[in-house]
């Protein structure tokens, strides 16, 4: 029961938050950036069901990563470390591959920081006491 209360529920809640945040940001706010950029490259932006499923798995892995970091760092440190590891490194990689529409970063940076902060907050506050290691 302690595992469910202190690990599974917070990670599940953070995963749900991250998934919703990713979906809203990339489907409603930034989709036109992605579509236009990919069109300019002569490509079709990948938005099949499998892509959504992979983002769901990414959300779970990100939540687990934030959970692990949250056990050792403050809320702000957890936010910044997890944001850097998940988003900055991803942007560097896809920017290097030429598939990042850089104009979306004006929106993506603050929204991804918010996503990381709320995930860290969930993982710091939902379990009773500190997250187990």
C-alpha positions as CSV (number, residue, x, y, z in Angstrom):
1,X,0.0,0.0,0.0
2,X,2.9,2.3,0.8
3,X,4.3,1.7,-2.7
4,X,1.0,2.7,-4.3
5,X,0.5,5.8,-2.1
6,X,4.1,7.1,-2.3
7,X,5.2,6.0,-5.7
8,X,2.6,4.8,-8.2
9,X,-0.1,7.4,-7.5
10,X,2.3,10.4,-7.7
11,X,4.0,9.1,-10.8
12,X,0.7,8.4,-12.5
13,X,-0.6,11.9,-11.6
14,X,2.6,13.4,-12.9
15,X,2.3,11.3,-16.1
16,X,-1.2,12.5,-16.7
17,X,-0.2,16.1,-16.1
18,X,2.8,15.8,-18.5
19,X,0.6,14.0,-21.2
20,X,-2.0,16.7,-21.0
21,X,0.5,19.5,-21.1
22,X,2.3,18.0,-24.1
23,X,-0.9,17.4,-25.9
24,X,-2.3,20.9,-25.4
25,X,1.1,22.6,-26.2
26,X,1.8,20.5,-29.3
27,X,-1.7,20.0,-30.7
28,X,-3.4,23.3,-30.0
29,X,-0.7,25.9,-29.4
30,X,2.3,24.9,-31.5
31,X,0.9,22.5,-34.2
32,X,1.0,25.1,-37.0
33,X,4.7,25.7,-36.3
34,X,5.4,22.0,-36.6
35,X,3.3,21.5,-39.8
36,X,4.6,24.6,-41.6
37,X,8.2,23.7,-40.7
38,X,7.9,20.1,-41.8
39,X,6.1,21.2,-45.0
40,X,9.0,23.6,-45.7
41,X,11.3,20.6,-45.4
42,X,9.2,18.6,-47.8
43,X,8.0,16.3,-45.0
44,X,4.7,15.5,-43.4
45,X,4.6,16.2,-39.6
46,X,4.2,12.8,-37.9
47,X,0.9,12.8,-36.0
48,X,-0.3,9.2,-36.4
49,X,-1.7,7.3,-33.4
50,X,1.6,5.6,-32.8
51,X,3.3,9.0,-32.3
52,X,0.8,9.8,-29.6
53,X,1.4,6.5,-27.9
54,X,5.2,7.1,-28.0
55,X,4.6,10.5,-26.4
56,X,2.6,8.8,-23.7
57,X,5.5,6.5,-23.0
58,X,7.8,9.5,-23.0
59,X,5.5,11.2,-20.4
60,X,5.7,8.2,-18.1
61,X,9.5,8.0,-18.4
62,X,9.8,11.8,-17.8
63,X,7.6,11.4,-14.7
64,X,9.8,8.6,-13.4
65,X,12.9,10.6,-14.0
66,X,11.4,13.6,-12.2
67,X,10.4,11.3,-9.3
68,X,14.0,10.1,-9.0
69,X,15.4,13.6,-9.1
70,X,12.8,14.9,-6.6
71,X,14.0,12.6,-3.9
72,X,17.4,14.3,-3.9
73,X,16.8,17.9,-4.8
74,X,14.6,20.9,-3.9
75,X,11.5,21.8,-6.0
76,X,13.4,24.4,-8.0
77,X,16.4,22.2,-8.5
78,X,14.2,19.3,-9.6
79,X,12.3,21.6,-12.0
80,X,15.5,22.9,-13.6
81,X,17.4,19.6,-13.8
82,X,14.4,17.7,-15.2
83,X,13.6,20.6,-17.7
84,X,17.2,20.7,-18.9
85,X,17.4,16.9,-19.3
86,X,14.1,16.5,-21.1
87,X,13.6,19.6,-23.1
88,X,16.9,21.4,-23.7
89,X,18.6,18.2,-24.7
90,X,15.7,17.3,-26.9
91,X,15.7,20.7,-28.6
92,X,19.5,20.5,-29.2
93,X,19.1,17.1,-30.8
94,X,16.1,18.0,-33.1
95,X,17.7,21.4,-33.8
96,X,20.8,19.6,-34.9
97,X,18.7,17.3,-37.1
98,X,17.1,20.4,-38.7
99,X,13.5,19.5,-37.7
100,X,13.0,22.0,-34.9
101,X,11.1,25.1,-35.8
102,X,13.1,27.6,-33.7
103,X,10.2,30.1,-33.7
104,X,8.1,27.9,-31.4
105,X,10.7,28.2,-28.6
106,X,9.3,31.5,-27.5
107,X,6.2,29.6,-26.4
108,X,7.7,26.2,-25.7
109,X,10.3,27.4,-23.2
110,X,7.9,28.9,-20.6
111,X,5.3,26.2,-21.2
112,X,7.8,23.4,-20.8
113,X,9.2,25.0,-17.6
114,X,5.7,25.1,-16.3
115,X,5.2,21.5,-17.2
116,X,8.4,20.5,-15.4
117,X,7.5,22.6,-12.4
118,X,4.0,21.2,-12.0
119,X,5.3,17.6,-12.4
120,X,8.0,18.3,-9.8
121,X,5.4,19.9,-7.5
122,X,3.1,16.8,-7.9
123,X,5.9,14.5,-7.1
124,X,7.1,16.5,-4.1
125,X,3.6,17.1,-2.6
126,X,1.4,14.1,-3.4
127,X,3.3,11.5,-1.5
128,X,3.4,11.8,2.3
129,X,6.9,12.7,3.2
130,X,9.8,12.6,0.7
131,X,9.5,10.3,-2.3
132,X,11.1,6.9,-1.7
133,X,14.2,6.0,-3.5
